[in-house]
Amino acid sequence: MSDRGAAGTNRLAIAATLARRDALRTTPAGVPAIELLLEHRSEQPEGGVMRRVDCELEAIAFGAVAEAIAKLDPGTRLRCEGFLARRWRTGTSLALHVDRFEALDPADPPRP
């Protein structure tokens, strides 16, 4: 069994609330960038029982995705997709690098 495909897999999708977004900035290479904090709350099955999950996730976006996120208000519910990588090139903490997102319907209440 080959694990070539699995070794390169690094994708994450999460439904969350935009808790904070910093101001849109430009990298030294001229690429728009924005840092944000996502809050997630749900119930997930684990070990045959439902577990309440509350977490915060640091995230960053670049280019057109960053420009679009800069227009969102905190409190907006989102479905974000991307990959995990170091938050900073020389750091050890992880962040979700968002490369795709969609705003979720505000009429659809978040799950506990």
Protein Blocks (a to p, Z undefined) as FASTA:
>chain_A
ZZklmmmgccdddddddfbdcdddddfkopacddddddddddddeehiacdddddddddd
ehjllmmmmmpcehiacddddddddfbfklmbdcdddfbdcdddfklccdZZ
